[in-house]
Amino acid sequence: RFNISQLEEWLRGKNLQQSGAAQTLEPLIQAAQLLQLRKKTSEDAEAICSLCTSLTTQQIVKILNLYTPVNEFEERVTVAFIRDIQ
């Protein structure tokens, strides 16, 4: 998310907000947000679906399936949660 923020800041610095580049970044921004959100309950699934409007259900599921936790304190996304998304 930090690197995306840097790109957004660069666009603002170059007065390119209206160039369409920010809209092009929207799926990437949402994918980064998806990885940061809690992924446990059906309410979490609903929140993800309402937030990730630039991503298809298939893209969300693919991201969740491919997500590998960084450390041992994080858990993989459960199959049940992915079914909730679908």
N, CA and C of each residue as an Amber inpcrd file, in Angstrom:
protein
   258
   0.8360000  -1.1990000   0.0000000   0.0000000   0.0000000   0.0000000
   0.8740000   1.2530000   0.0000000   2.0070000   1.1780000   0.6850000
   2.9050000   2.3280000   0.7420000   3.3780000   2.7220000  -0.6580000
   3.7780000   1.7600000  -1.4660000   4.2630000   2.0640000  -2.8190000
   3.1690000   2.6760000  -3.6920000   1.9430000   2.2070000  -3.5100000
   0.8240000   2.7820000  -4.2570000   0.5950000   4.2260000  -3.8250000
   0.7010000   4.4680000  -2.5290000   0.5660000   5.8400000  -2.0170000
   1.6280000   6.7480000  -2.6230000   2.8170000   6.2260000  -2.7840000
   3.8880000   7.0010000  -3.4090000   3.5300000   7.3440000  -4.8560000
   2.9600000   6.4090000  -5.5730000   2.5220000   6.6840000  -6.9530000
   1.4210000   7.7460000  -6.9800000   0.4680000   7.6330000  -6.0630000
  -0.6090000   8.6190000  -5.9910000  -0.0500000  10.0050000  -5.6730000
   0.8930000  10.0510000  -4.7690000   1.5270000  11.3270000  -4.4110000
   2.2780000  11.9090000  -5.6090000   2.9590000  11.0590000  -6.3490000
   3.6930000  11.5050000  -7.5370000   2.7180000  12.0740000  -8.5680000
   1.5770000  11.4100000  -8.7670000   0.5560000  11.9160000  -9.7010000
   0.0770000  13.3050000  -9.2780000  -0.1760000  13.4720000  -7.9770000
  -0.6050000  14.7940000  -7.4770000   0.4890000  15.8280000  -7.6970000
   1.7290000  15.4510000  -7.4450000   2.8550000  16.3770000  -7.6060000
   3.0460000  16.8250000  -9.0450000   2.6950000  15.9690000  -9.9800000
   2.8100000  16.2900000 -11.4100000   1.4960000  16.8020000 -11.9980000
   0.5030000  17.0460000 -11.1250000  -0.8270000  17.5090000 -11.5600000
  -1.4450000  16.5830000 -12.5930000  -1.3330000  15.2830000 -12.3450000
  -1.8700000  14.2870000 -13.2700000  -3.0860000  13.5500000 -12.6990000
  -3.7270000  14.1340000 -11.6860000  -4.8740000  13.4810000 -11.0690000
  -5.9930000  13.2330000 -12.0860000  -6.1550000  14.1520000 -13.0200000
  -7.2330000  14.0520000 -14.0050000  -6.8320000  13.2880000 -15.2590000
  -5.6460000  12.6970000 -15.2650000  -5.1450000  12.0340000 -16.4730000
  -5.7390000  10.6510000 -16.6920000  -6.4110000  10.1160000 -15.6950000
  -6.9390000   8.7600000 -15.7910000  -6.0160000   7.7260000 -15.1660000
  -4.8170000   8.1420000 -14.7980000  -3.8650000   7.2120000 -14.1950000
  -4.3570000   6.7200000 -12.8340000  -4.9860000   7.5890000 -12.0660000
  -5.4900000   7.1990000 -10.7420000  -6.5700000   6.1250000 -10.8750000
  -7.4230000   6.2630000 -11.8830000  -8.4620000   5.2600000 -12.1080000
  -7.8430000   3.9320000 -12.5360000  -6.7510000   3.9980000 -13.2750000
  -6.0490000   2.7960000 -13.7000000  -5.4580000   2.0660000 -12.5050000
  -5.0510000   2.8160000 -11.4980000  -4.4680000   2.2330000 -10.2850000
  -5.5150000   1.6560000  -9.3300000  -6.7840000   1.9840000  -9.5310000
  -7.8300000   1.6070000  -8.5730000  -7.8830000   0.1010000  -8.2750000
  -7.8180000  -0.7910000  -9.2620000  -7.8110000  -2.2220000  -8.9140000
  -6.6140000  -2.6150000  -8.0530000  -5.4690000  -2.0200000  -8.3130000
  -4.2760000  -2.2980000  -7.5190000  -4.4460000  -1.7760000  -6.0880000
  -5.0270000  -0.6120000  -5.9570000  -5.2950000  -0.0280000  -4.6370000
  -6.2420000  -0.9420000  -3.8550000  -7.2870000  -1.3980000  -4.5200000
  -8.2560000  -2.2630000  -3.8540000  -7.6580000  -3.6140000  -3.4960000
  -6.7810000  -4.1450000  -4.3380000  -6.1120000  -5.4140000  -4.0360000
  -5.2340000  -5.2630000  -2.7850000  -4.5390000  -4.1430000  -2.6790000
  -3.7110000  -3.8920000  -1.4930000  -4.5820000  -3.7520000  -0.2490000
  -5.7140000  -3.0760000  -0.3820000  -6.6280000  -2.9300000   0.7540000
  -7.2060000  -4.2820000   1.1510000  -7.5170000  -5.1020000   0.1580000
  -8.0540000  -6.4350000   0.4110000  -7.1090000  -7.2390000   1.2960000
  -5.8300000  -7.1530000   1.0060000  -4.8470000  -7.9050000   1.7810000
  -4.7240000  -7.3860000   3.2100000  -5.1010000  -6.1360000   3.4410000
  -4.9950000  -5.5470000   4.7730000  -6.2440000  -5.7790000   5.6250000
  -7.3480000  -6.1020000   4.9800000  -8.6070000  -6.2610000   5.7110000
  -8.6550000  -7.5790000   6.4690000  -9.4910000  -7.6000000   7.4860000
  -9.7350000  -8.8210000   8.2430000 -10.5050000  -9.7870000   7.3530000
 -10.1910000 -11.0550000   7.4370000 -10.8010000 -12.0520000   6.5730000
 -11.2450000 -13.2600000   7.3960000 -12.2380000 -13.0490000   8.2490000
 -12.6840000 -14.1180000   9.1580000 -14.1780000 -14.4160000   9.0490000
 -15.0180000 -13.3880000   9.1330000 -16.4640000 -13.5890000   9.2550000
 -17.1910000 -13.2690000   7.9540000 -18.4740000 -13.6240000   7.9290000
 -19.2790000 -13.2930000   6.7510000 -19.4480000 -11.7800000   6.6130000
 -19.4170000 -11.0620000   7.7410000 -19.4700000  -9.5990000   7.6810000
 -18.2080000  -9.0500000   7.0190000 -17.0690000  -9.6800000   7.2930000
 -15.8180000  -9.2830000   6.6350000 -15.9320000  -9.5120000   5.1320000
 -16.5450000 -10.6240000   4.7420000 -16.7220000 -10.9350000   3.3180000
 -17.6020000  -9.8890000   2.6460000 -18.6740000  -9.4940000   3.3250000
 -19.5540000  -8.4590000   2.7870000 -18.8160000  -7.1410000   2.6290000
 -18.0050000  -6.7910000   3.6180000 -17.2370000  -5.5470000   3.5590000
 -16.2570000  -5.5810000   2.3890000 -15.6180000  -6.7050000   2.1850000
 -14.6770000  -6.8440000   1.0740000 -15.3990000  -6.6810000  -0.2560000
 -16.5370000  -7.3300000  -0.3970000 -17.2870000  -7.2380000  -1.6590000
 -17.7780000  -5.8240000  -1.9320000 -18.1460000  -5.0930000  -0.8810000
 -18.6110000  -3.7180000  -1.0900000 -17.4490000  -2.7630000  -1.3370000
 -16.2700000  -3.0680000  -0.8080000 -15.1050000  -2.2060000  -0.9900000
 -14.4330000  -2.4240000  -2.3400000 -14.3400000  -3.6540000  -2.7680000
 -13.5560000  -4.0020000  -3.9610000 -14.4100000  -3.9760000  -5.2320000
 -14.9110000  -2.8220000  -5.5510000 -15.8060000  -2.6800000  -6.7050000
 -15.0840000  -2.7090000  -8.0470000 -13.7770000  -2.4840000  -8.0380000
 -13.0080000  -2.5160000  -9.2910000 -12.4310000  -3.8960000  -9.5710000
 -12.6650000  -4.8370000  -8.6540000 -12.1860000  -6.2030000  -8.8290000
 -13.3810000  -7.1300000  -9.0360000 -13.2060000  -8.1150000  -9.8870000
 -14.2650000  -9.1080000 -10.0540000 -14.1910000 -10.1100000  -8.9080000
 -15.2570000 -10.8560000  -8.7340000 -15.2610000 -11.8980000  -7.7120000
 -14.1270000 -12.8820000  -7.9620000 -13.9110000 -13.2330000  -9.2230000
 -12.8410000 -14.1730000  -9.5610000 -11.4710000 -13.6110000  -9.1670000
 -11.2620000 -12.3200000  -9.3610000  -9.9900000 -11.7040000  -8.9820000
  -9.8020000 -11.7190000  -7.4690000 -10.8580000 -11.4140000  -6.7340000
 -10.7920000 -11.4280000  -5.2740000 -10.4510000 -12.8340000  -4.7850000
 -11.1420000 -13.8300000  -5.3170000 -10.9110000 -15.2170000  -4.9180000
  -9.4830000 -15.6360000  -5.2500000  -9.0040000 -15.2600000  -6.4130000
  -7.6360000 -15.6130000  -6.8130000  -6.6160000 -14.9960000  -5.8530000
  -6.8100000 -13.7260000  -5.5140000  -5.9060000 -13.0520000  -4.5700000
  -5.9200000 -13.7650000  -3.2250000  -7.1120000 -14.1010000  -2.7420000
  -7.2190000 -14.7630000  -1.4420000  -6.6050000 -16.1610000  -1.4650000
  -6.7710000 -16.8740000  -2.5680000  -6.1860000 -18.2120000  -2.6920000
  -4.6650000 -18.1660000  -2.7590000  -4.1270000 -17.1400000  -3.3990000
  -2.6830000 -17.0460000  -3.5740000  -1.9800000 -16.3600000  -2.4100000
  -2.7430000 -15.7450000  -1.5220000  -2.1530000 -15.0100000  -0.4000000
  -1.3760000 -15.9590000   0.5090000  -0.1400000 -15.5980000   0.7700000
   0.7090000 -16.3500000   1.6950000   1.0440000 -15.4410000   2.8710000
   0.6740000 -15.8570000   4.0800000   0.9750000 -15.0220000   5.2570000
   2.4710000 -14.7550000   5.3890000   2.7950000 -13.5700000   5.8760000
   4.1810000 -13.1480000   6.0190000   4.8550000 -13.8340000   7.2000000
   4.1110000 -14.0150000   8.2680000   4.7110000 -14.6070000   9.4720000
   3.7890000 -15.6710000  10.0570000   4.2670000 -16.3330000  11.0850000
   3.5050000 -17.4370000  11.6820000   2.2960000 -16.9670000  12.4710000
   2.1650000 -15.6630000  12.7320000   1.0240000 -15.1460000  13.4710000
  -0.2040000 -14.9570000  12.5880000   0.0160000 -14.9010000  11.2940000
  -1.0920000 -14.7630000  10.3540000  -1.5310000 -16.1410000   9.8870000
  -2.8100000 -16.2620000   9.6120000  -3.3440000 -17.5210000   9.1080000
  -3.6850000 -17.3740000   7.6380000  -3.6840000 -18.5060000   6.9490000
  -4.1480000 -18.4970000   5.5600000  -5.6470000 -18.2230000   5.5610000
  -6.1480000 -17.7160000   4.4630000  -7.5840000 -17.4680000   4.3280000
  -8.2770000 -18.8250000   4.2140000  -9.3240000 -19.0160000   4.9970000
  -9.9990000 -20.3120000   5.0120000 -10.8350000 -20.5190000   3.7590000
 -11.0610000 -21.7810000   3.4390000 -11.8990000 -22.1450000   2.2930000
 -13.3250000 -21.6500000   2.5280000 -13.7920000 -21.7460000   3.7620000
 -15.1470000 -21.2790000   4.0900000 -15.2970000 -19.7830000   3.8230000
 -14.2740000 -19.0060000   4.1480000 -14.3410000 -17.5640000   3.9030000
 -14.3740000 -17.2890000   2.3990000 -13.5670000 -18.0020000   1.6490000
 -13.5490000 -17.8180000   0.1950000 -14.9040000 -18.1880000  -0.4010000
 -15.5550000 -19.2000000   0.1430000 -16.9080000 -19.5510000  -0.3180000
 -17.8860000 -18.4340000  -0.0290000 -17.7190000 -17.7590000   1.1330000
 -18.5690000 -16.6120000   1.4500000 -18.4110000 -15.5150000   0.4030000
 -17.1870000 -15.2920000  -0.0420000 -16.9220000 -14.2800000  -1.0620000
 -17.6260000 -14.6610000  -2.3600000 -17.5460000 -15.9310000  -2.7110000
 -18.1580000 -16.3870000  -3.9690000 -19.6620000 -16.2800000  -3.9090000
